[in-house]
Amino acid sequence: MKAMQRRWFGISASAVMLAGMMSACATPAKEAAPNTSAGSASSASKEPVTLKVEMFDRGNAPAGAGPVDNNFWTQWIQKNFGDPNNIKLQFVPVPRNQEVDKLNVLMASGDAPDLVFTYDPTTINNYVKGGGLTDLSKLIDENGPNLKKFLGQEVLSYGVFSGKQYAIPAKRTLQYNKTSYIRKDWLDKLGLPVPKTTQEFYQTMKAFKEKDPGQTGGKVIPYLLGPIGHGPDPSTFIGSFVKKMSEENNYALSTGQGSNTPELMKPGYKDGVQFLNKMNAEGLINSDFALDKDDKAAEKAETSGIVGAFTDIAAHPTFMGQGNRFDTLKKNVPGAEYVAMDAFVNEEGKTPKGIYDPIGIYMMIPKASKHAAEAIKYLDWMSKPDVLFTLTNGIEGQHYTLENGFPKAITTDEAKKTFYNNADIAIVINGKDFGSADKNIEATALSFPNYKDLAKQSILYALKDGYTAPRFDRPIDSEIKYGKTLSDKATETVVKSILAKPEDFNKIYDASVAEYLKLGGQAVIDERRAAYKEMKK
Protein backbone atom coordinates (compact mmCIF):
# COMPACT_ATOMS: atom_id res chain seq x y z
CA MET A 1 0.00 0.00 0.00
CA LYS A 2 1.18 3.31 -0.81
CA ALA A 3 1.97 5.17 2.31
CA MET A 4 -0.97 7.48 2.56
CA GLN A 5 0.09 9.52 5.52
CA ARG A 6 3.32 11.09 4.20
CA ARG A 7 4.24 14.39 2.57
CA TRP A 8 6.54 15.60 -0.17
CA PHE A 9 8.89 18.50 0.15
CA GLY A 10 9.75 21.02 -2.54
CA ILE A 11 13.11 22.16 -3.70
CA SER A 12 13.02 25.47 -1.86
CA ALA A 13 12.87 23.82 1.56
CA SER A 14 15.14 21.00 0.48
CA ALA A 15 17.93 23.30 -0.64
CA VAL A 16 18.20 24.85 2.80
CA MET A 17 18.17 21.49 4.51
CA LEU A 18 20.67 19.96 2.15
CA ALA A 19 23.08 22.82 2.60
CA GLY A 20 22.95 22.24 6.33
CA MET A 21 23.51 18.53 5.94
CA MET A 22 26.46 19.05 3.68
CA SER A 23 28.10 21.14 6.34
CA ALA A 24 27.37 19.16 9.16
CA CYS A 25 7.27 -17.62 15.55
CA ALA A 26 9.90 -17.59 18.20
CA THR A 27 9.70 -18.94 21.74
CA PRO A 28 7.67 -16.50 23.83
CA ALA A 29 9.59 -14.83 26.63
CA LYS A 30 7.98 -14.74 30.06
CA GLU A 31 10.66 -12.31 31.18
CA ALA A 32 13.72 -10.84 29.58
CA ALA A 33 15.19 -13.81 27.74
CA PRO A 34 18.65 -14.89 28.88
CA ASN A 35 20.17 -14.46 25.40
CA THR A 36 18.80 -11.02 24.53
CA SER A 37 22.08 -9.14 24.89
CA ALA A 38 23.94 -8.14 21.74
CA GLY A 39 27.07 -10.05 22.69
CA SER A 40 29.47 -10.97 25.42
CA ALA A 41 31.38 -8.48 27.53
CA SER A 42 34.43 -9.00 25.34
CA SER A 43 32.55 -7.61 22.32
CA ALA A 44 31.22 -4.61 24.21
CA SER A 45 32.57 -1.12 23.65
CA LYS A 46 35.72 -0.46 25.68
CA GLU A 47 34.67 3.11 26.37
CA PRO A 48 31.09 4.07 27.26
CA VAL A 49 29.15 5.13 24.16
CA THR A 50 25.93 7.13 24.00
CA LEU A 51 23.75 5.95 21.12
CA LYS A 52 20.99 8.37 20.18
CA VAL A 53 17.89 6.83 18.63
CA GLU A 54 14.88 8.68 17.21
CA MET A 55 11.51 7.80 18.76
CA PHE A 56 8.06 8.81 17.54
CA ASP A 57 6.02 10.73 20.09
CA ARG A 58 2.34 10.22 19.31
CA GLY A 59 1.11 12.10 22.36
CA ASN A 60 -1.02 9.16 23.44
CA ALA A 61 0.88 7.69 26.39
CA PRO A 62 -1.52 6.23 28.99
CA ALA A 63 -1.54 7.85 32.42
CA GLY A 64 1.38 6.57 34.49
CA ALA A 65 3.25 5.13 31.48
CA GLY A 66 6.11 7.60 31.59
CA PRO A 67 7.48 9.65 28.68
CA VAL A 68 8.40 8.03 25.37
CA ASP A 69 12.10 8.43 26.13
CA ASN A 70 12.00 6.84 29.61
CA ASN A 71 9.52 4.07 30.23
CA PHE A 72 9.19 0.32 30.73
CA TRP A 73 10.55 -0.56 27.29
CA THR A 74 13.36 1.97 27.03
CA GLN A 75 14.57 0.66 30.40
CA TRP A 76 14.17 -2.95 29.22
CA ILE A 77 16.27 -2.19 26.14
CA GLN A 78 18.92 -0.49 28.24
CA LYS A 79 19.13 -3.49 30.55
CA ASN A 80 19.20 -6.14 27.82
CA PHE A 81 21.18 -4.41 25.09
CA GLY A 82 22.79 -1.28 26.41
CA ASP A 83 24.30 -2.43 29.69
CA PRO A 84 25.97 -5.62 28.36
CA ASN A 85 27.58 -3.59 25.56
CA ASN A 86 28.61 -0.49 27.51
CA ILE A 87 26.13 1.59 25.46
CA LYS A 88 23.87 4.23 26.90
CA LEU A 89 20.66 4.49 24.88
CA GLN A 90 19.26 8.00 24.53
CA PHE A 91 15.88 8.14 22.83
CA VAL A 92 15.07 11.42 21.06
CA PRO A 93 11.32 12.15 20.83
CA VAL A 94 9.97 13.44 17.51
CA PRO A 95 6.25 14.27 17.09
CA ARG A 96 4.71 11.70 14.73
CA ASN A 97 2.67 14.27 12.83
CA GLN A 98 5.77 16.41 12.23
CA GLU A 99 8.28 13.66 11.61
CA VAL A 100 9.71 14.83 8.28
CA ASP A 101 9.75 18.51 9.21
CA LYS A 102 11.46 17.79 12.51
CA LEU A 103 13.93 15.36 10.94
CA ASN A 104 14.87 17.95 8.30
CA VAL A 105 15.65 20.45 11.03
CA LEU A 106 17.74 17.94 13.00
CA MET A 107 19.66 16.86 9.91
CA ALA A 108 20.33 20.43 8.78
CA SER A 109 21.53 21.50 12.20
CA GLY A 110 23.82 18.51 12.65
CA ASP A 111 21.92 17.44 15.78
CA ALA A 112 20.24 14.36 14.31
CA PRO A 113 20.35 11.15 16.37
CA ASP A 114 22.64 8.32 15.32
CA LEU A 115 19.64 6.33 14.11
CA VAL A 116 16.79 8.17 12.39
CA PHE A 117 13.89 7.09 10.22
CA THR A 118 11.17 8.26 7.87
CA TYR A 119 8.42 6.78 5.74
CA ASP A 120 9.15 9.16 2.86
CA PRO A 121 11.61 7.99 0.16
CA THR A 122 11.71 11.46 -1.41
CA THR A 123 13.17 12.79 1.83
CA ILE A 124 15.86 10.11 1.66
CA ASN A 125 16.68 11.10 -1.92
CA ASN A 126 17.16 14.65 -0.71
CA TYR A 127 19.59 13.46 1.96
CA VAL A 128 21.44 11.24 -0.53
CA LYS A 129 21.87 14.14 -2.94
CA GLY A 130 23.20 16.28 -0.10
CA GLY A 131 25.68 13.65 1.04
CA GLY A 132 23.99 13.45 4.41
CA LEU A 133 23.74 9.67 4.86
CA THR A 134 26.14 6.84 5.68
CA ASP A 135 26.58 4.02 3.15
CA LEU A 136 25.52 1.01 5.21
CA SER A 137 26.51 -1.96 3.03
CA LYS A 138 29.80 -2.78 4.74
CA LEU A 139 28.47 -1.95 8.21
CA ILE A 140 25.58 -4.39 7.78
CA ASP A 141 27.92 -7.12 6.52
CA GLU A 142 30.21 -6.63 9.52
CA ASN A 143 27.70 -6.00 12.31
CA GLY A 144 24.28 -7.21 11.17
CA PRO A 145 24.08 -10.98 10.51
CA ASN A 146 20.73 -11.32 12.29
CA LEU A 147 19.46 -8.16 10.64
CA LYS A 148 20.34 -9.43 7.14
CA LYS A 149 18.78 -12.81 7.79
CA PHE A 150 15.56 -11.33 9.16
CA LEU A 151 15.01 -8.69 6.48
CA GLY A 152 16.18 -10.64 3.44
CA GLN A 153 17.51 -9.25 0.19
CA GLU A 154 14.15 -8.11 -1.25
CA VAL A 155 13.40 -5.86 1.70
CA LEU A 156 16.97 -4.53 1.85
CA SER A 157 16.82 -3.69 -1.86
CA TYR A 158 14.20 -1.05 -1.14
CA GLY A 159 16.87 0.82 0.84
CA VAL A 160 19.22 1.16 -2.13
CA PHE A 161 19.30 4.72 -3.43
CA SER A 162 21.62 5.83 -6.23
CA GLY A 163 23.18 2.37 -6.18
CA LYS A 164 24.13 2.34 -2.48
CA GLN A 165 22.53 1.00 0.70
CA TYR A 166 21.65 4.31 2.31
CA ALA A 167 18.62 3.03 4.23
CA ILE A 168 17.45 -0.10 6.03
CA PRO A 169 13.76 -0.70 5.41
CA ALA A 170 11.69 -2.40 8.06
CA LYS A 171 10.00 -5.64 7.08
CA ARG A 172 6.24 -5.27 6.67
CA THR A 173 4.42 -8.48 7.49
CA LEU A 174 1.01 -7.37 6.20
CA GLN A 175 0.62 -4.72 3.51
CA TYR A 176 -2.93 -3.62 4.25
CA ASN A 177 -3.86 0.02 4.61
CA LYS A 178 -7.48 1.16 4.47
CA THR A 179 -10.89 -0.41 4.57
CA SER A 180 -14.42 0.92 4.92
CA TYR A 181 -16.80 0.67 7.87
CA ILE A 182 -20.59 1.08 7.97
CA ARG A 183 -23.17 1.21 10.76
CA LYS A 184 -24.76 -2.24 10.92
CA ASP A 185 -27.43 -1.12 13.39
CA TRP A 186 -28.59 1.53 10.91
CA LEU A 187 -28.68 -1.02 8.09
CA ASP A 188 -30.71 -3.40 10.26
CA LYS A 189 -33.14 -0.68 11.22
CA LEU A 190 -33.76 0.12 7.54
CA GLY A 191 -33.74 -3.51 6.42
CA LEU A 192 -30.76 -2.95 4.14
CA PRO A 193 -27.80 -5.27 3.40
CA VAL A 194 -24.16 -4.22 3.57
CA PRO A 195 -23.54 -2.53 0.18
CA LYS A 196 -21.51 -4.50 -2.34
CA THR A 197 -21.24 -1.94 -5.15
CA THR A 198 -20.65 1.80 -5.40
CA GLN A 199 -24.22 2.36 -6.55
CA GLU A 200 -25.61 0.35 -3.62
CA PHE A 201 -23.40 2.37 -1.31
CA TYR A 202 -24.69 5.64 -2.78
CA GLN A 203 -28.32 4.57 -2.38
CA THR A 204 -27.64 3.51 1.21
CA MET A 205 -26.06 6.86 1.99
CA LYS A 206 -29.17 8.57 0.59
CA ALA A 207 -31.32 6.39 2.84
CA PHE A 208 -29.19 7.32 5.86
CA LYS A 209 -29.63 10.99 5.00
CA GLU A 210 -33.35 10.88 4.32
CA LYS A 211 -34.47 8.48 7.05
CA ASP A 212 -31.88 9.30 9.73
CA PRO A 213 -31.97 5.85 11.39
CA GLY A 214 -29.72 7.10 14.18
CA GLN A 215 -32.23 9.81 15.08
CA THR A 216 -29.51 12.43 15.05
CA GLY A 217 -31.88 15.33 14.62
CA GLY A 218 -30.54 16.19 11.19
CA LYS A 219 -26.87 16.00 12.22
CA VAL A 220 -26.28 12.76 10.31
CA ILE A 221 -23.11 12.49 8.18
CA PRO A 222 -23.81 9.56 5.84
CA TYR A 223 -20.22 9.25 4.59
CA LEU A 224 -17.48 10.90 6.64
CA LEU A 225 -14.41 12.29 4.87
CA GLY A 226 -11.18 13.82 6.11
CA PRO A 227 -8.28 15.64 4.42
CA ILE A 228 -6.18 13.77 1.88
CA GLY A 229 -3.46 11.95 3.79
CA HIS A 230 -5.28 12.18 7.12
CA GLY A 231 -7.76 9.77 8.70
CA PRO A 232 -10.85 9.03 6.59
CA ASP A 233 -9.57 10.64 3.41
CA PRO A 234 -11.33 10.23 0.02
CA SER A 235 -8.43 8.55 -1.80
CA THR A 236 -9.75 4.98 -1.69
CA PHE A 237 -13.19 5.98 -2.94
CA ILE A 238 -11.81 8.14 -5.76
CA GLY A 239 -9.20 5.55 -6.70
CA SER A 240 -11.89 2.97 -7.42
CA PHE A 241 -12.95 5.06 -10.44
CA VAL A 242 -9.52 4.88 -12.09
CA LYS A 243 -9.63 2.95 -15.36
CA LYS A 244 -7.29 0.27 -16.61
CA MET A 245 -4.16 1.61 -18.30
CA SER A 246 -0.89 0.36 -19.74
CA GLU A 247 2.05 -0.37 -17.44
CA GLU A 248 3.92 2.58 -18.94
CA ASN A 249 1.06 4.98 -18.22
CA ASN A 250 0.74 3.64 -14.70
CA TYR A 251 4.41 4.42 -14.08
CA ALA A 252 4.16 7.82 -15.77
CA LEU A 253 0.90 9.00 -14.21
CA SER A 254 1.39 7.76 -10.66
CA THR A 255 2.50 10.45 -8.25
CA GLY A 256 5.38 8.78 -6.50
CA GLN A 257 6.17 6.04 -4.04
CA GLY A 258 5.28 7.19 -0.54
CA SER A 259 3.24 10.13 -1.81
CA ASN A 260 -0.09 11.61 -0.76
CA THR A 261 -0.38 13.54 -4.01
CA PRO A 262 -3.75 12.86 -5.72
CA GLU A 263 -3.27 11.11 -9.05
CA LEU A 264 -5.14 13.68 -11.09
CA MET A 265 -3.86 12.52 -14.46
CA LYS A 266 -4.97 8.90 -14.24
CA PRO A 267 -7.97 8.11 -16.46
CA GLY A 268 -11.17 8.01 -14.42
CA TYR A 269 -9.81 9.91 -11.43
CA LYS A 270 -11.89 12.94 -12.37
CA ASP A 271 -15.01 10.76 -12.35
CA GLY A 272 -14.36 9.77 -8.75
CA VAL A 273 -13.94 13.39 -7.69
CA GLN A 274 -17.14 14.32 -9.54
CA PHE A 275 -19.08 11.57 -7.77
CA LEU A 276 -18.05 13.07 -4.42
CA ASN A 277 -19.06 16.47 -5.76
CA LYS A 278 -22.53 15.02 -6.36
CA MET A 279 -22.61 13.51 -2.87
CA ASN A 280 -21.57 16.83 -1.37
CA ALA A 281 -24.34 18.67 -3.22
CA GLU A 282 -26.83 16.17 -1.80
CA GLY A 283 -25.55 16.50 1.76
CA LEU A 284 -24.12 12.98 1.90
CA ILE A 285 -20.63 14.01 3.06
CA ASN A 286 -19.27 16.58 5.51
CA SER A 287 -18.36 19.73 3.57
CA ASP A 288 -15.71 20.77 6.11
CA PHE A 289 -13.69 17.58 5.60
CA ALA A 290 -10.50 19.36 4.49
CA LEU A 291 -10.17 21.24 7.80
CA ASP A 292 -9.76 18.20 10.07
CA LYS A 293 -5.95 18.08 10.04
CA ASP A 294 -5.60 16.31 13.42
CA ASP A 295 -8.47 13.84 13.00
CA LYS A 296 -10.20 15.24 16.08
CA ALA A 297 -13.41 16.21 14.28
CA ALA A 298 -13.64 12.72 12.76
CA GLU A 299 -13.18 11.12 16.16
CA LYS A 300 -15.87 13.32 17.70
CA ALA A 301 -18.32 12.59 14.90
CA GLU A 302 -17.71 8.83 14.91
CA THR A 303 -18.00 8.45 18.67
CA SER A 304 -21.09 10.65 18.96
CA GLY A 305 -23.02 8.32 16.67
CA ILE A 306 -23.77 10.60 13.72
CA VAL A 307 -21.59 8.88 11.08
CA GLY A 308 -23.02 6.23 8.78
CA ALA A 309 -19.82 5.12 7.05
CA PHE A 310 -16.16 6.02 6.70
CA THR A 311 -12.95 4.69 5.14
CA ASP A 312 -9.86 4.49 7.31
CA ILE A 313 -7.08 2.21 8.55
CA ALA A 314 -8.01 -1.46 8.90
CA ALA A 315 -7.56 -3.09 12.31
CA HIS A 316 -6.37 0.14 13.87
CA PRO A 317 -5.81 0.51 17.64
CA THR A 318 -7.64 3.84 17.55
CA PHE A 319 -10.80 2.01 16.54
CA MET A 320 -10.45 -1.41 18.13
CA GLY A 321 -7.68 -1.30 20.69
CA GLN A 322 -6.36 1.12 23.27
CA GLY A 323 -8.72 4.00 23.96
CA ASN A 324 -10.73 2.93 20.94
CA ARG A 325 -13.54 4.84 19.29
CA PHE A 326 -15.84 1.87 18.89
CA ASP A 327 -16.02 1.34 22.65
CA THR A 328 -16.64 5.03 23.18
CA LEU A 329 -19.40 4.95 20.55
CA LYS A 330 -21.13 2.06 22.31
CA LYS A 331 -21.06 3.94 25.58
CA ASN A 332 -22.53 7.03 23.94
CA VAL A 333 -24.99 5.15 21.72
CA PRO A 334 -25.99 1.72 23.10
CA GLY A 335 -26.44 -0.79 20.30
CA ALA A 336 -24.29 1.11 17.81
CA GLU A 337 -22.09 -1.18 15.73
CA TYR A 338 -19.80 -0.86 12.73
CA VAL A 339 -19.03 -3.69 10.32
CA ALA A 340 -16.47 -3.83 7.51
CA MET A 341 -17.55 -3.03 3.95
CA ASP A 342 -15.89 -3.47 0.54
CA ALA A 343 -18.22 -1.75 -1.90
CA PHE A 344 -16.16 0.54 -4.14
CA VAL A 345 -16.16 -1.49 -7.36
CA ASN A 346 -14.24 -0.45 -10.47
CA GLU A 347 -14.98 -1.10 -14.13
CA GLU A 348 -13.42 -4.57 -13.89
CA GLY A 349 -15.59 -5.60 -10.94
CA LYS A 350 -12.68 -5.32 -8.52
CA THR A 351 -12.42 -3.25 -5.34
CA PRO A 352 -8.94 -1.69 -5.68
CA LYS A 353 -7.21 0.14 -2.89
CA GLY A 354 -3.65 1.28 -2.33
CA ILE A 355 -1.61 -0.94 -0.05
CA TYR A 356 1.85 -0.56 1.40
CA ASP A 357 5.05 -1.86 -0.14
CA PRO A 358 6.49 -4.97 1.56
CA ILE A 359 8.49 -2.61 3.72
CA GLY A 360 7.75 -0.25 6.58
CA ILE A 361 9.80 2.65 7.79
CA TYR A 362 13.23 3.53 6.36
CA MET A 363 16.02 3.61 8.96
CA MET A 364 19.11 5.73 8.26
CA ILE A 365 22.36 6.73 9.89
CA PRO A 366 23.41 10.36 9.29
CA LYS A 367 26.86 10.84 7.81
CA ALA A 368 27.78 12.90 10.88
CA SER A 369 27.15 10.00 13.27
CA LYS A 370 30.21 8.63 15.05
CA HIS A 371 28.39 5.53 16.25
CA ALA A 372 27.19 3.90 13.05
CA ALA A 373 28.52 0.47 14.05
CA GLU A 374 26.69 0.61 17.38
CA ALA A 375 23.48 1.61 15.59
CA ILE A 376 23.69 -1.45 13.33
CA LYS A 377 24.47 -3.65 16.34
CA TYR A 378 21.34 -2.31 18.02
CA LEU A 379 19.20 -3.24 15.00
CA ASP A 380 20.94 -6.61 14.78
CA TRP A 381 20.13 -7.35 18.43
CA MET A 382 16.53 -6.32 17.83
CA SER A 383 16.31 -8.75 14.89
CA LYS A 384 16.95 -11.80 17.06
CA PRO A 385 13.74 -13.89 17.14
CA ASP A 386 13.34 -13.91 20.93
CA VAL A 387 14.03 -10.18 21.27
CA LEU A 388 11.68 -9.27 18.44
CA PHE A 389 8.92 -11.48 19.81
CA THR A 390 9.15 -9.77 23.17
CA LEU A 391 9.27 -6.27 21.76
CA THR A 392 6.23 -6.87 19.55
CA ASN A 393 4.11 -8.84 22.03
CA GLY A 394 5.35 -7.98 25.50
CA ILE A 395 5.88 -10.22 28.49
CA GLU A 396 3.69 -13.30 28.84
CA GLY A 397 1.26 -12.96 31.73
CA GLN A 398 1.83 -9.22 31.88
CA HIS A 399 0.94 -8.14 28.37
CA TYR A 400 -0.47 -11.25 26.71
CA THR A 401 -1.68 -14.79 27.18
CA LEU A 402 -1.35 -17.55 24.62
CA GLU A 403 -4.45 -18.57 22.66
CA ASN A 404 -4.08 -21.32 20.05
CA GLY A 405 -0.36 -20.62 20.02
CA PHE A 406 -0.77 -16.89 19.40
CA PRO A 407 -0.30 -14.08 21.91
CA LYS A 408 -3.63 -12.56 22.93
CA ALA A 409 -3.33 -9.06 24.33
CA ILE A 410 -4.19 -8.36 27.95
CA THR A 411 -6.20 -5.15 27.88
CA THR A 412 -6.23 -4.10 31.51
CA ASP A 413 -5.27 -0.52 32.32
CA GLU A 414 -2.17 -1.81 34.06
CA ALA A 415 -1.08 -3.74 30.95
CA LYS A 416 -1.67 -0.69 28.76
CA LYS A 417 0.67 1.38 30.91
CA THR A 418 3.61 -0.72 29.81
CA PHE A 419 2.54 -1.89 26.36
CA TYR A 420 1.50 0.74 23.85
CA ASN A 421 2.96 1.93 20.55
CA ASN A 422 5.52 -0.88 20.65
CA ALA A 423 5.71 -0.76 16.88
CA ASP A 424 7.62 2.49 17.34
CA ILE A 425 10.24 0.61 19.38
CA ALA A 426 10.52 -2.58 17.32
CA ILE A 427 11.46 -0.54 14.25
CA VAL A 428 12.89 -3.42 12.18
CA ILE A 429 9.40 -4.83 11.68
CA ASN A 430 6.03 -3.45 10.76
CA GLY A 431 3.45 -5.84 12.18
CA LYS A 432 4.01 -9.27 13.66
CA ASP A 433 5.57 -12.24 11.92
CA PHE A 434 4.36 -15.78 12.57
CA GLY A 435 5.48 -17.39 9.33
CA SER A 436 2.57 -16.86 6.91
CA ALA A 437 0.05 -14.22 5.89
CA ASP A 438 -2.86 -16.25 7.32
CA LYS A 439 -1.13 -16.63 10.67
CA ASN A 440 -0.14 -12.99 10.70
CA ILE A 441 -3.74 -11.92 10.07
CA GLU A 442 -4.99 -14.23 12.81
CA ALA A 443 -2.41 -12.96 15.27
CA THR A 444 -3.15 -9.34 14.41
CA ALA A 445 -6.86 -9.88 14.94
CA LEU A 446 -6.14 -11.34 18.36
CA SER A 447 -4.57 -8.02 19.27
CA PHE A 448 -8.14 -6.69 19.40
CA PRO A 449 -9.87 -9.26 21.62
CA ASN A 450 -13.18 -7.37 21.72
CA TYR A 451 -13.24 -6.91 17.94
CA LYS A 452 -11.42 -9.97 16.62
CA ASP A 453 -13.85 -10.78 13.78
CA LEU A 454 -14.15 -7.16 12.69
CA ALA A 455 -10.39 -6.70 12.73
CA LYS A 456 -9.85 -9.83 10.63
CA GLN A 457 -12.51 -8.90 8.09
CA SER A 458 -11.21 -5.34 7.82
CA ILE A 459 -7.72 -6.67 7.01
CA LEU A 460 -9.01 -9.11 4.40
CA TYR A 461 -10.98 -6.35 2.68
CA ALA A 462 -8.04 -3.94 2.87
CA LEU A 463 -5.77 -6.48 1.15
CA LYS A 464 -8.29 -7.56 -1.51
CA ASP A 465 -7.33 -6.22 -4.94
CA GLY A 466 -4.63 -4.12 -3.33
CA TYR A 467 -1.95 -2.43 -5.42
CA THR A 468 1.39 -0.81 -4.65
CA ALA A 469 2.92 2.26 -6.24
CA PRO A 470 5.31 1.60 -9.15
CA ARG A 471 8.92 1.80 -8.05
CA PHE A 472 11.85 3.22 -10.00
CA ASP A 473 15.49 2.24 -9.59
CA ARG A 474 16.58 5.86 -9.32
CA PRO A 475 15.15 9.10 -7.93
CA ILE A 476 12.87 11.22 -10.10
CA ASP A 477 14.53 14.61 -9.84
CA SER A 478 11.48 16.60 -10.91
CA GLU A 479 9.48 15.02 -8.08
CA ILE A 480 12.06 16.23 -5.62
CA LYS A 481 12.06 19.67 -7.22
CA TYR A 482 8.31 20.16 -7.60
CA GLY A 483 6.91 17.62 -5.14
CA LYS A 484 5.59 19.91 -2.40
CA THR A 485 4.12 22.39 -4.86
CA LEU A 486 2.40 19.64 -6.83
CA SER A 487 1.09 17.89 -3.73
CA ASP A 488 -0.44 21.12 -2.48
CA LYS A 489 -1.93 21.94 -5.88
CA ALA A 490 -3.36 18.47 -6.43
CA THR A 491 -4.90 18.43 -2.97
CA GLU A 492 -6.38 21.89 -3.56
CA THR A 493 -7.80 20.65 -6.87
CA VAL A 494 -9.62 17.75 -5.24
CA VAL A 495 -11.00 19.81 -2.36
CA LYS A 496 -12.20 22.73 -4.48
CA SER A 497 -13.71 20.39 -7.05
CA ILE A 498 -15.64 18.37 -4.48
CA LEU A 499 -17.02 21.54 -2.92
CA ALA A 500 -17.83 23.29 -6.24
CA LYS A 501 -21.35 23.83 -7.46
CA PRO A 502 -22.12 20.86 -9.74
CA GLU A 503 -22.54 23.14 -12.74
CA ASP A 504 -19.07 24.60 -12.13
CA PHE A 505 -17.29 21.29 -11.53
CA ASN A 506 -15.74 20.77 -14.99
CA LYS A 507 -14.53 24.34 -15.27
CA ILE A 508 -12.88 24.35 -11.84
CA TYR A 509 -11.37 20.86 -12.13
CA ASP A 510 -10.00 21.28 -15.65
CA ALA A 511 -8.50 24.71 -14.97
CA SER A 512 -6.83 23.47 -11.83
CA VAL A 513 -5.38 20.42 -13.59
CA ALA A 514 -3.97 22.64 -16.33
CA GLU A 515 -2.26 24.75 -13.69
CA TYR A 516 -0.94 21.59 -11.98
CA LEU A 517 0.72 20.54 -15.23
CA LYS A 518 2.33 23.97 -15.67
CA LEU A 519 3.67 23.96 -12.10
CA GLY A 520 5.76 20.88 -12.83
CA GLY A 521 3.24 18.08 -13.23
CA GLN A 522 4.04 17.63 -16.90
CA ALA A 523 7.77 17.59 -16.18
CA VAL A 524 7.25 14.81 -13.65
CA ILE A 525 5.16 12.78 -16.08
CA ASP A 526 7.77 13.17 -18.81
CA GLU A 527 10.64 12.17 -16.54
CA ARG A 528 8.78 9.20 -15.12
CA ARG A 529 7.91 8.01 -18.62
CA ALA A 530 11.54 8.32 -19.73
CA ALA A 531 12.75 6.51 -16.60
CA TYR A 532 10.30 3.68 -17.27
CA LYS A 533 11.54 3.24 -20.82
CA GLU A 534 15.14 3.28 -19.63
CA MET A 535 14.38 0.57 -17.03
CA LYS A 536 12.75 -1.62 -19.67
CA LYS A 537 15.68 -1.55 -22.09
Disulfide bonds with the S-S distance in Angstrom:
none
